């Protein structure tokens, strides 16, 4: 249910019945009810709509403007009784006097899509405030542009960062234990050397304990250091974390982990952190790859070795075809990229990381002229509008 506060002129020609019919039509397109509330409830809601039901409402808006100016005003309008004209006057006043908002008008399905995007953005912003992301060890040496601004992220998003020494992770791994769950059980059923799976799951157990100790919603690990120190990788452990809803990232890449946290909070979808690996600009498709992926994203998978080292255990998975979104944000939240595409197939080349996905894209100019670093995040579904709404909220 979504609340709305209504303003209208008493001279309006639109009847209560007519207004209710419009609200019901919007609710039907949205797939849930809209509830008319008083001003106090509207102000208390994290997300609500302002329904300008008729022309001549501008004066009534001025009476409550001081209470509304510090929150986004999502102005729902109809195509009757000068509702749109009044809404444009109100939005102009908002823009001139330090407020902000937008008008929701037009095709009912498009209005519903916009309302969903806005609400999901608000929910994500609320969900991320007070959360923490951890970095185990320093970012990998090759991430020369993947820096982040912890102060900017805390100020804009209310999200904090925790640095954890690599030595602490190694101490936890040496305990050689982990909690069993459906994902550990499924990995142990795979046709792969049992001792390698067990070593990889000890790393998972260490990740999980650090997540609990520091109260993290996500963690990124300087994982290549594990190759020499414990002779395995973090691929299975990160896969399980992501399947459990804890954002797990590779190589200590904190902008990528931040991107995972934002995309996950907005969409609720499992996420694939990956490298752009090949572009076919003529065929309009791109191949993305990495050695870890949540198995909840896959239709099937097997285990293989880690690509660069040839040791440990990594996930080699296949995706169903369908809509997807590619996303990345800068480490100071100053810009972002969100683009929708189509998962075409899941090829395999032994010259790329083990899980590979081919995505149909119309435009490669961002990647080839002004990318936000290397790693990008892929999820299922079309979510560009939601990501744009989220960053508009950040200002």
HUCORVEN-V552086 format. One record per run of one state. SS is the DSSP state (2 for helix, 1 for strand, 0 for the rest). FROM is the first residue (numbers start at 1). TO is the last residue. If there is no record, write none. Layout:
# HUCORVEN-V552086
ss-><SS,SS>
from-><FROM,FROM>
to-><TO,TO>
This chain:
# HUCORVEN-V552086
ss-><0,1,0,2,0,1,0,2,0,1,0,2,0,1,0,2,0,1,0,2,0,1,0,2,0,1,0,2,0,2,0,2,0,1,0,2,0,2,0,1,0,2,0,1,0,1,0,2,0,1,0,1,0,1,0,1,0,1,0,2,0,1,0,2,0>
from-><1,2,8,16,31,34,37,39,45,49,53,58,69,73,77,83,97,101,105,108,129,132,137,150,158,160,165,166,174,182,189,194,215,218,222,225,230,235,244,247,251,254,268,272,281,285,291,295,298,300,305,314,319,322,330,336,346,355,361,365,370,375,381,384,395>
to-><1,7,15,30,33,36,38,44,48,52,57,68,72,76,82,96,100,104,107,128,131,136,149,157,159,164,165,173,181,188,193,214,217,221,224,229,234,243,246,250,253,267,271,280,284,290,294,297,299,304,313,318,321,329,335,345,354,360,364,369,374,380,383,394,395>
